[in-house]
Amino acid sequence: MESEQILAIIGYILAILLPLVGVIYGLVLYFVKGDDEYIKKHAKYIIIVGVLMMVISIILVSVLGISMLGMAAMS
């Protein structure tokens, strides 16, 4: 059980810090270790967290980019 917890923790860390890598990691966990219900459940959550982090990143970059354009136009 301890190794499954470590795999899940690594997945969540990757999903937060490197969302694309986290999503890929979650997919690999889901399809390779899918026979274990604990891993299967957390793999789904890792994929969801990774996708959410990508969406949040895109929104933040868009908002900051637009605000920088507005600041450049003012000067």
FIKOLZA-1660 file (N, C-alpha, C; in steps of 0.1 Angstrom, whole numbers, plus 5000, padded with zeros to 4 digits):
% residues 75
   i   px   py   pz ch aa at
   1 5008 4988 5000  A  M  N
   1 5000 5000 5000  A  M CA
   1 5009 5013 5000  A  M  C
   2 5020 5012 5006  A  E  N
   2 5028 5024 5007  A  E CA
   2 5033 5028 4993  A  E  C
   3 5037 5019 4984  A  S  N
   3 5042 5023 4971  A  S CA
   3 5031 5029 4963  A  S  C
   4 5018 5025 4965  A  E  N
   4 5007 5031 4958  A  E CA
   4 5005 5046 4963  A  E  C
   5 5007 5048 4976  A  Q  N
   5 5006 5062 4981  A  Q CA
   5 5017 5071 4975  A  Q  C
   6 5029 5065 4974  A  I  N
   6 5040 5073 4969  A  I CA
   6 5037 5076 4954  A  I  C
   7 5032 5067 4946  A  L  N
   7 5029 5069 4932  A  L CA
   7 5018 5080 4931  A  L  C
   8 5008 5080 4940  A  A  N
   8 4998 5090 4939  A  A CA
   8 5003 5104 4943  A  A  C
   9 5012 5105 4953  A  I  N
   9 5017 5117 4958  A  I CA
   9 5026 5123 4946  A  I  C
  10 5034 5115 4940  A  I  N
  10 5042 5120 4929  A  I CA
  10 5033 5125 4918  A  I  C
  11 5022 5118 4915  A  G  N
  11 5013 5123 4905  A  G CA
  11 5007 5136 4908  A  G  C
  12 5003 5138 4920  A  Y  N
  12 4997 5151 4924  A  Y CA
  12 5007 5162 4923  A  Y  C
  13 5019 5160 4927  A  I  N
  13 5030 5170 4926  A  I CA
  13 5033 5173 4912  A  I  C
  14 5034 5163 4903  A  L  N
  14 5036 5166 4889  A  L CA
  14 5024 5174 4883  A  L  C
  15 5012 5170 4887  A  A  N
  15 5000 5176 4881  A  A CA
  15 5000 5191 4885  A  A  C
  16 5005 5195 4896  A  I  N
  16 5005 5209 4901  A  I CA
  16 5016 5216 4895  A  I  C
  17 5028 5211 4895  A  L  N
  17 5040 5218 4890  A  L CA
  17 5042 5217 4875  A  L  C
  18 5039 5206 4869  A  L  N
  18 5041 5204 4855  A  L CA
  18 5028 5197 4850  A  L  C
  19 5017 5205 4847  A  P  N
  19 5004 5199 4844  A  P CA
  19 5004 5188 4833  A  P  C
  20 5011 5191 4822  A  L  N
  20 5011 5182 4811  A  L CA
  20 5017 5169 4814  A  L  C
  21 5028 5170 4821  A  V  N
  21 5035 5157 4826  A  V CA
  21 5026 5150 4836  A  V  C
  22 5019 5157 4844  A  G  N
  22 5010 5151 4854  A  G CA
  22 4999 5144 4847  A  G  C
  23 4993 5150 4837  A  V  N
  23 4982 5143 4829  A  V CA
  23 4987 5130 4823  A  V  C
  24 4999 5131 4817  A  I  N
  24 5005 5119 4810  A  I CA
  24 5008 5108 4821  A  I  C
  25 5013 5112 4832  A  Y  N
  25 5016 5103 4843  A  Y CA
  25 5003 5097 4848  A  Y  C
  26 4993 5105 4850  A  G  N
  26 4980 5099 4854  A  G CA
  26 4974 5089 4844  A  G  C
  27 4976 5092 4831  A  L  N
  27 4971 5083 4821  A  L CA
  27 4979 5070 4821  A  L  C
  28 4992 5071 4823  A  V  N
  28 5000 5059 4824  A  V CA
  28 4996 5051 4836  A  V  C
  29 4994 5057 4847  A  L  N
  29 4990 5050 4860  A  L CA
  29 4977 5043 4857  A  L  C
  30 4968 5050 4851  A  Y  N
  30 4954 5045 4849  A  Y CA
  30 4954 5032 4840  A  Y  C
  31 4962 5033 4830  A  F  N
  31 4962 5021 4820  A  F CA
  31 4972 5010 4824  A  F  C
  32 4983 5013 4831  A  V  N
  32 4992 5003 4835  A  V CA
  32 4989 4997 4848  A  V  C
  33 4985 5005 4858  A  K  N
  33 4982 4999 4871  A  K CA
  33 4967 5000 4874  A  K  C
  34 4959 4999 4864  A  G  N
  34 4944 5001 4865  A  G CA
  34 4937 4990 4872  A  G  C
  35 4944 4979 4875  A  D  N
  35 4937 4968 4882  A  D CA
  35 4936 4971 4897  A  D  C
  36 4944 4980 4902  A  D  N
  36 4943 4984 4916  A  D CA
  36 4933 4996 4917  A  D  C
  37 4923 4994 4925  A  E  N
  37 4912 5005 4926  A  E CA
  37 4918 5018 4932  A  E  C
  38 4927 5017 4942  A  Y  N
  38 4933 5029 4948  A  Y CA
  38 4940 5037 4938  A  Y  C
  39 4948 5030 4930  A  I  N
  39 4956 5037 4919  A  I CA
  39 4946 5043 4908  A  I  C
  40 4937 5035 4905  A  K  N
  40 4927 5039 4894  A  K CA
  40 4920 5052 4898  A  K  C
  41 4915 5052 4911  A  K  N
  41 4908 5064 4916  A  K CA
  41 4917 5076 4916  A  K  C
  42 4929 5075 4921  A  H  N
  42 4938 5086 4922  A  H CA
  42 4944 5090 4908  A  H  C
  43 4945 5081 4899  A  A  N
  43 4949 5084 4885  A  A CA
  43 4939 5094 4879  A  A  C
  44 4926 5091 4881  A  K  N
  44 4916 5100 4876  A  K CA
  44 4917 5114 4882  A  K  C
  45 4919 5114 4895  A  Y  N
  45 4920 5127 4902  A  Y CA
  45 4933 5135 4897  A  Y  C
  46 4944 5127 4895  A  I  N
  46 4956 5134 4890  A  I CA
  46 4954 5140 4876  A  I  C
  47 4947 5133 4868  A  I  N
  47 4943 5138 4854  A  I CA
  47 4935 5151 4855  A  I  C
  48 4925 5150 4864  A  I  N
  48 4916 5162 4866  A  I CA
  48 4924 5174 4871  A  I  C
  49 4933 5172 4881  A  V  N
  49 4941 5183 4887  A  V CA
  49 4950 5188 4876  A  V  C
  50 4956 5180 4868  A  G  N
  50 4965 5184 4857  A  G CA
  50 4958 5193 4847  A  G  C
  51 4946 5188 4843  A  V  N
  51 4938 5196 4833  A  V CA
  51 4934 5209 4839  A  V  C
  52 4929 5209 4852  A  L  N
  52 4925 5222 4858  A  L CA
  52 4937 5231 4859  A  L  C
  53 4949 5226 4862  A  M  N
  53 4961 5235 4863  A  M CA
  53 4964 5241 4850  A  M  C
  54 4963 5233 4839  A  M  N
  54 4965 5238 4826  A  M CA
  54 4955 5249 4822  A  M  C
  55 4943 5247 4825  A  V  N
  55 4933 5258 4823  A  V CA
  55 4935 5270 4831  A  V  C
  56 4939 5269 4843  A  I  N
  56 4942 5280 4852  A  I CA
  56 4954 5288 4846  A  I  C
  57 4964 5280 4842  A  S  N
  57 4976 5286 4836  A  S CA
  57 4973 5294 4824  A  S  C
  58 4965 5288 4815  A  I  N
  58 4962 5295 4803  A  I CA
  58 4954 5308 4806  A  I  C
  59 4945 5307 4815  A  I  N
  59 4937 5319 4819  A  I CA
  59 4946 5330 4825  A  I  C
  60 4955 5326 4834  A  L  N
  60 4964 5336 4840  A  L CA
  60 4974 5342 4829  A  L  C
  61 4979 5334 4821  A  V  N
  61 4988 5339 4810  A  V CA
  61 4980 5349 4801  A  V  C
  62 4968 5346 4798  A  S  N
  62 4960 5354 4789  A  S CA
  62 4957 5367 4796  A  S  C
  63 4953 5367 4809  A  V  N
  63 4950 5379 4816  A  V CA
  63 4962 5388 4818  A  V  C
  64 4973 5382 4821  A  L  N
  64 4985 5389 4823  A  L CA
  64 4990 5395 4810  A  L  C
  65 4989 5387 4799  A  G  N
  65 4993 5392 4786  A  G CA
  65 4985 5404 4782  A  G  C
  66 4972 5403 4784  A  I  N
  66 4963 5415 4780  A  I CA
  66 4966 5427 4789  A  I  C
  67 4968 5424 4802  A  S  N
  67 4971 5436 4810  A  S CA
  67 4985 5442 4807  A  S  C
  68 4994 5434 4803  A  M  N
  68 5007 5440 4799  A  M CA
  68 5006 5448 4786  A  M  C
  69 4997 5443 4777  A  L  N
  69 4995 5451 4765  A  L CA
  69 4988 5464 4768  A  L  C
  70 4979 5464 4777  A  G  N
  70 4973 5477 4782  A  G CA
  70 4982 5486 4788  A  G  C
  71 4992 5481 4796  A  M  N
  71 5001 5489 4802  A  M CA
  71 5011 5495 4792  A  M  C
  72 5014 5487 4782  A  A  N
  72 5024 5492 4772  A  A CA
  72 5017 5503 4764  A  A  C
  73 5004 5502 4761  A  A  N
  73 4997 5512 4754  A  A CA
  73 4996 5525 4761  A  A  C
  74 4996 5525 4774  A  M  N
  74 4995 5537 4783  A  M CA
  74 5008 5545 4783  A  M  C
  75 5019 5538 4781  A  S  N
  75 5032 5545 4783  A  S CA
  75 5037 5551 4770  A  S  C
% end
